[in-house]
Amino acid sequence: MKRRLLSIGLTLLLAAVGTIAVLVYVRNADARAMAGKRATPVVVADTRVPAGTSAEAALRNGWLRLEKMPAETVPTNALGEISAELAKLVATADIQAGQLLLKSMFAATKPTAAGLPIPEGKVAVSIELGAPQRVAGYVKAGSQIAVFDTYTVLDEKSRTPSGAGLEKQHESTQVTRLLLPKVEVLALGAPPNPNVKSGDGGGQGGVLVTVAATQAEAERLIQRAQFGTLHFALLTDSSQIAPGNGTDSRSVFGPAK
């Protein structure tokens, strides 16, 4: 038994020594790579930074880190720090983990009178949805979502003789289809109303979800919110979403695509 414990202890010790040796080698390799070269600080995304996130928020959330790189390999517009002026700007597109931050990745937002930051060139649109339609409440401000719509289509089935001649017959089918492949969530819920007491009014039918959209996206979203049934789908970096013909009541049990 003692021999077995000794063997296990020796194995763990060797593993620890090997790990330390690898770390030392990597650090020495980095030092050799930087030897004789002028180093410059750069800001790198430590994790994905969603579009619309301010530089200040990304820094506060620990999504950014500072590294040193050889000056000759760093682009001229790379960020070496998050200055007070830059902190107010927002990411114009998703910044992926490990990506070097450039000045061109950030732009100013134009807040509304209520202070809601809206990406340049877009508008804010609010849709009221229940918990199942907004991914059980997992959709948050800053989330990237796809929007699906379910609607009814009337198809002509056949023509049958009647007293007045041929009569058209129709049958209905429900279709679920991708409406918008990707939009950003700006906020959830309504802004505080000092004239409404806690628990009074709004929100019983669902939660207001406000998204940033282009004019065309806003038109489609508002139209289908009025006449269709919307569902949000939460997106990740690896989500695969593409426009298509959708799925209807007759094909839903067919082979998976």
N, C-alpha and C positions, 0 to 999 in steps of 0.2 A: 504493500500500500504506500509506504514511504517512498519507494523507488518510483512509483507511478506519479505521486504528487511532485517529486523532484523533477521528473521528466516534463510534466505539464508546466511547472514554474520556469524551467529552462526555455521551453518553447515560447512562452509569453515574453520572457526577457529578450530573446533573440528577435521576436517580432517588434518589440518596442525600439530596440537598437536599430533595426532596419528602417523603421519609420522615421526616426530622428535623423538617420544618415541621409535619407531621401530629401527631407526638408532642408538640411544643411546644404546638400548638393544643389537644390533648386535655388536657394538664396545666393549661393556662390556663383551659380550660372547667371542669375540676374545681375549680380555685381560685376561679373566679367563682361556681360553684354553692355553695361553702362559705363565701363571703364574707358576713360579718355573721351567721353562724349558729354555734351552739355545736356543735363536733364531739365525738363520743364513739366510743371504740374498740369494735369488734364482731368476733366470731370467725366466720369463713366457711369452709365446706368447699371446699378447693381441688380435691378429687377425691371420688369416691364413698366414703363410709365405711360398710362393711357393718354390719348389725345385730349386736350382741354385742361390737363393738369398744370397748375402753375409751377414754375421752377421752385418757388418758396415751399409749396406743399410737398413736392417731390423730395426736397432736401430734408424737410421736417419729418417726413415719413420714413426716412432712411433708405430711399430708393436710389440714391446717388452716392458715389464714393470718389475719392481723390486718388489719382495714381501719378507716377512719374514715368515719362517716356523720353527717348532721345529726341531732342528738339528738331532734328532734321526730318523726323518721321511724322511730326504733328502738323496737321493742316493749319493754315493761317487763321481760319475762322473757328478753330477749336476753343472751347471754354476752359479756362484755367481756374475759374472760381464762379460762384453764384453771387454776382454783385447785387446791390440794392435795386438798381434799375432793372436788371434781368429778372429778379425775383417776382416782379409783377406780371411778367409775360407768361404765356401758356404754350404748351406743346401743340404744334399744328397737326401732328400725326403721332401714332403710337411710336414710342422709342423702345427698342428691344433691349433685353438684358445683355450687357457687355458692349453696347454701342457707345462710341465716343460722341459726346455732346457737341453740337455745332451751333453757332449763333442763329443760323438760318432755320433751325428746328423750332424756334420760339417766335411768337408774335403777340401783339397786344389784343386784348379783348375789349369789347364795348359793353359795359354793364347797362342793364335797363334801369329805370327809375327805382326799382326795388332792389337793385344790386346784384341781379343774376348775371353771371358772366356768360356771354354768348360768343362762340367762335366767330371770327371774322367771316362775313359773307353769308352767315346762316341766321335762321330765326328759331325761336323757342316755341314749341307746341306741346300742349298738355293733353293727355288722354287718361280717363279714369278707368282703372282696371282692378279686378279682384285679385286675391293672392295666387290662385292657380295660373292666371293669365300673366302674372309677373314673376314666374318661377318661384312660387311659394315665399315671396318676399326677399329672395336673394339678389334681386336687381337693386343696385345702389347707385348713388350719384357717382359718375365716373365710369360706370359699366358700359361695355360695348354690347349691343343687342341686335338681333335680327327680329323682324316683325313678320308674323304669319297672319293670314286672313282666311276665315272660313265663310263661304257664301253659297247660295243656292242657284243652280242653273236649271232652266227649263229646256228639255230636249223634245223635239217632235218625234213621237213614237211611231205612229202609223196613220193611215187614213181609212175610215170605215164608212160604208154607205149609211145615209140617214134619209129622212123624209125630204129634206131640202137638198140632198146631194151628198157630196163627200164632206166629212167632218174631221177636223184635225184633233188628234189626241196628243197630249203631252205628258211626260213624266219628269219629275224633278230629281235632281241628284245634288248632293252637297260636295263641295270642292274645298280642300285646304291647300293653300299655295303661298309661296314666299312673296311677300309684298315689298319689303325693304331689306337688303342683305346686311346692312350695318349702319347703325346710328348710335350716337352717344347720349347717355342719360345725364342730364344736367342737375336734376333735383327730384325729390319725391315729396309728396304732400303739398298742401297749400301753405302760403306764407301766413304767419300768425295774424289773427284778426282781433284787435282789442275789443271789438263790439260783440264777439261771440264767446260765450262762457265755455269753459272746458267741458267737453262731452256734448255740446249742442251742435246740431246741424252737421254739415259735410263729413264725408268719409265713411258713412254707413254703407254706401253701395260699393266702395272700393277706395283705392288710393290714387291720387293724381300723380302721374308720371310725366315729367317734362323732359323732352328730348330736343337736341339740336338738329335742325333739318334744313336742306335747301328748299327753295320754293316748290320745286316739283315733288320732293319728298313730303313736304307739308301738305300739299294738295291731295296726294294719294292717301296719306295717313288720316287726314280729317274726313275725307270721303268715305273711307272704309270704317272709320270709327262710328260714323252715322248709320251706315247701311250694312255693315258686316260684323263679324266677331273676331276680334284681334287677340293674338297671343304673342308674348315676347319670348325669345329664346336667348339665354345668356351665352355670350361668345367667349372663347379663350384664344390664345395664340394659335392653337392647332385646329380650331373649328373649321370644318369644310362646308361652306354654304355657296350654293349656286342657283340662279334662276332656273325654273323649269315649268312643266305643265301641272305640277302638283299631284295630289292624290284625291280621287273622288270615292263616292260610296260603293261604286262597282269594282274599282281596282284596288281598294284598300287591303283586301285579303289575297292579292296576287303576289308573285315573287318579289322579294325585296330588291330594290335597285342598288 
